[in-house]
Structure formats: structure tokens, C-alpha cells
């Protein structure tokens, strides 16, 4: 029997249920975030650049009742890989501190993110620039096309927010990379779905992005949790087939909660657990081989 891990999940079942009122600390964090987003916006405009604001910071501005209502610990920016370095340089020029892992000279670019820290007095906020939201091996997602469908972030020139369909897929992708352990992702997805999407477009893009199995797990869980926005027919559109279902069983309780059957892990255990979620299995295996070679290069460089 599925149980609800926290009162916030009542929102999934009842569209009339309200998001809990933000705490004073949440309001203070939102003020810091607003300051940093303004700094990022000005830096991008000055260089003629643009990026997509994704996940928490974007959703706080678009689907939550107030920016303080969505808890988060960082700001995520997504940009086509060919412009990633130009965006990082623009942010560094504006005063953000670049943190690059010097122990990974060969493989750090394959992790899909570059970390910077923005400061406001004694306060700090982590900003991550992503060329992909995948870890190690990116799925075949045309980030430039996603950017082309995005709209302007409210009041922030140079910052964009993905279309609702693309954002659902990006949030689901990020949740899968963390083995569906982030509870807030279920609220994010429900609010996005409830806000209005074209389900036909979502199904089509999920196949294009090789995210069909991920969406099946996500929607099955939302349905089991009683989400108001998910009907059985919507879940069935992502049915992965008998063999893929069997491959999921050792790792994920599809339709249950929590979803992950195993303890959180990195390294080989994480890689094995990601395998049944990858519709692009050939690309995943080839990418892992490239990553292994890069990690050997890291070790050689350290010596």
C-alpha cells in the first residue's frame, strides 16, 4: 500500500490544497536568489548571451505561488554545450567564483555541470551551468532546440524558461539521475502537468529524448500517489514492454513509493541502476567506455 511521506503530497491529490506558507528563512533565501538572478541577468545581457533557467529557480517563478514557496539550495542554468564556456566566462567576469575540480582534468566536462558561487556580503549561493542534465552520458537531447522553444523568464532579460512540455521532461530526467529520491520533484511535476501541457507533444518529445522509460516510472508513481493530473491512458502511452519492466524491478518499485529499492550509491552501483532507465542503451554503453578512458587519463594526470 502506498503511503504519503509528507503532508505536501496532499497537493498531488487535491488541486485546491495550498502550498505551505514559506518560513521567514525561505523568504530570506528567495531574496538572495532574486539578487543573484538579477546579477546573472545583467551579466548575460552585457555579453549578448542567454541561458535557460531550469528546475527549482525557474519553477519558483512560474508554477509556485511565490518564489519563496519552492525550497532549493542552488540555481541551475542550461545552455547548449557550444556556448557553455562563453556563459561561464560572462558570469566570472560579473564576479561569480568558478570552482572546477582540478583532479578531473579529462572527465570533468563529462559530468554535465560547472559550479560557480555567487556572493552577497557573507551569503553564498551555488550556481550550476549545465550543458546537459544527464550525468556522464548525455541522452540525444537537442538543447538548442529546447532553448528555441523557451520563453523569457519574468523580469529577467537574458534568462529563459523552457516550454512546459520540455520542462516536464527535464525535471523527470534530473529526478531519474538521482534515482527518484528528491521528493520535491513530484510536486514540481504535478504543478507543471496541472498548468497545462500538450500530452501528444510530450509523448513525442519523450521518445525523441529517449526518456520513455523514465516517464513511465514518473507517471506510474504520480498515479499511485493519487496525482490529479495523471490518468491511466497517459501512463500507458509510455509502456516500456515486458522485458524493460522486468529490468526495472531489482532497482525501482514502479507504482510504489519510495521508488528506489536500493540505498543511494555512486560509482558502479549507480551506473548499474541507471541502465534500465536508458532507452539509448547503445549510446549509454559507448559513453561509459569514453568516460572510463577519461578517468584513466585523470589518474595519469594526477601522477
N, C-alpha and C positions, 0 to 999 in steps of 0.2 A: 504494500500500500504506500503510495507516495505521500510524504509529509512536507509541509512548507517550512523551510528553515528559518524564516524571519517574517515579521508582520508585513514587511514591504511587499511580499509576494501576493498579498490580498489584492493589490493593484492589478495583477495579471487577470484575475477573475472578474473584477468589478470596475468598469470604466469610470464609475462615479467615485471610487475610492481616491483619496488625495495622497500626494507625496507628503511624507512627514515634513513638518516645518524645519527649515535649516537652523542649526545651532549658531550661536554667536561666532564660534570658531569657523564654521563653514562660511559665514558671511565674510569674515576676515580673509579666508583663503580665496574667496571669489574676488575680493578687491585686489589682492596680489595678482591673481590670474588676469584680471582686466588690465592692470598696469602693464604686465608682461606682454599681453596680446597687442596692446597699443604700441609698445616698443617694437615688436616683431612687424606689425603692420607698417610702421613708418620706415623701418629698415628695408623692407621689401619694395615699397613704393620708390624709395630713393635709388634703388638699383634696377628698377623696372622688372622686378621678379614677382612671382606669385606662387603660393603653395596652397594645398588643401589642409584645412583644419579637420581632423578626424577623431572619432570616438568621443571620449568624455567631454573635452572642451567644446567641441562642435555641438554635441547633443545638448549640453547645458544651455547653449544659446538658441536652440531650435525646438526641441521637443519637451524639455523640462519647464516647469512653471517659472523658475528663476535660475540664474546662473549658479546660485549657491545651493540649489537643490540636488545637484549631481555631484557626489563626492569623487575626488580623484587626487592623484599625487603627482601628475605630470601633464604636459601638453604635448600632443602628438601631431606632427606635421608630415604630410605625404606629398612627394614630388616625383615626377618622372626621373629615373636614375641619371639621365644625361644632364639634368640641371641640378642635381643634388649638391654638388660641390659649390656651385655659384650661390645657392641659397645659404649654405653653411658659411661661406665667406662673407655674405651680406650680414648675417647675424653676428659673426665675430667682430666685424667692423662696427656694429652697433653696440658692442660691449658685452655680449654673451661670452662665457668662458667655454672653450672647446675641451672636451675630455675624450681623448682617443686611447684605446687600450694599446700601449706600446709593446705588450707581449704578444700581440696578434698582428704583426705587420702584413702577413699574407692572407689571413682569413677574416679580419675584422669587417671588411667590406661585404662579406657573405652573411653577416648577422642581420643585415637589413636595417640597421639604425646607427645614427651618430648622436651622441649625447652632448648637450650643452647645458650650462647653468646660467640662469638669469638671476640677477641680484637686485633687490630694492632695499637699501640700507642693510640691515642684518638678516633680512629674509631672503630665501633662495627658492627657486622653482626650477625643476628639471624640465628641459625641452628636448624632445627627441625628433630628429629629422629622419624620415624613413624613405627609402626608395622602393620598399615593399613592406607589407605587414607580415609576410611569411618569415620563418626562421630558417636559415641555411640554404634552402632551395625554394626559390620563388615559383609560385604557380604561374601559368601563362595569362597574366592579367595585364592588359594594356593600360598602364597608369595614365598615359597621356590622353587616352580616350575617356577614362573616368574623369580626368580633370576638365576635358572639353564639355562634359555634361553637367559639371558642378555649377553652383550659383554663388553669388557673393555672400560672404559672411556678414551678418547685420552690423553695420557701423565700423567695419574693419577692412579698408581698402588693401588689396594685395592678398587677402585671405579668402579662400573659397570653402564651401561646404558641399560634399558630394550629393548627388541626387539620392532620393530616399531608397531606391532600389539598390544602387551601388553601396550606400551606407549600410544597409542590412547585411549585404554580403561581406563587407569589410569588417563589421563588428563580429559576424559569425566566424570569419577567418581568424581574427585575433583570439576569439574565445577558444577555437579549436587548438591553436598553438599553445594554449595554456590548459589544455585538456578539460575545458569547460568548467574550470574551478572558480572563475570570477562571478560571484553571484549577481553583481550589478549588471552584467551583460544581459541577463534575462529581462530585466526591466528596460534596458536600452532597446532591445529588440522588440519588445511588446509596444513601447511607445512609438517606435519607428513604423511598425506594421499598422498600428492603430491610426497613425497620422494620414494614412492613405498611400497605397502603392499600386502599381500595375503588376498583378501577380504573373501575368503572361510574360512580361519583360523580365521579372525576377527569375522565373524558371529558365528562360533563355540565357540570361547572363550567368546564372549559376553553372550551367553546362559549359558556357564559353570559358568561365574562370576555373573550371574543374573543381567546383565546390558542391556538386550534387550530394555526395555522401555527408559532408559537413552540414548542409542544410537539412538533410533527413534527420540527423541526430538532433539538431537545434529545434526543429519544428516538432519532432516527436516529444521532446522534453517540455516545450511550451504547452503542447496539447495536454500532456499528463499533468502539468501544473495548473491546468484549467484556464489557460490564456484565452481571453475573449476574442482575439484576432485570428485564431488558428482553427480552421475546420479540417475534418478528416481528408477531404479531397485535396487540400493544399499539401498536406503531408504526403499523400500518395503520389503526388506529382514528382517527388524526389526519391521514390522507392528504389533502393540500390540493387535489389536482387538477392537471391538466397545465399550465394557464396559470400558476397560482401557483408551481408548481415551476420553470417557465421564468423567472419574475420573480426567483426567489431566486438563480439561477445566477451572475449577474455579481457578486454580493456574498458569497455563502456557499457553501462546499463541503459540501453536505448529505451526511452519512455519512462525511466526511473529518475530518482534524484537522491543523492548526488549522482552525476553521470559517470565520473571516473571510478573504476573499480579498484584501481591501484593507488598507492601513495605517490605523491608528487616526486618526480625524479628528473634528473638531467642526464646527459650522456647517452649511452647506448640504450638504456631503458626508455628514455623519451623518444628516441628515434624509432624504436620498435613500436611504441604505442601510437606514433603518428602514421605509421604505414597504412593501416586500414582506412584512414581518413583521406588518403591521397588517391584521387581519381586518375591523376597523372603518374601512375606508378613507375613507368619507364623513366620519365624525367626526374622523378624523385631519386631513383637509384643512381642515375648518372650524376645528378647533383651531389649526392652523398659522396660519390667517388672523387669528385673535384674538391669537395670540402676536406676529405681525408688527406689528399695531396697537399692542400694549403696548410693544414695543421702540421704536417711533417715539415713543411717549409718554415712555419713559425718556430718549431723546436730547433731547427738548424740555425735559424737567425739568432735565437737566444744564446746559443752556444758560441 
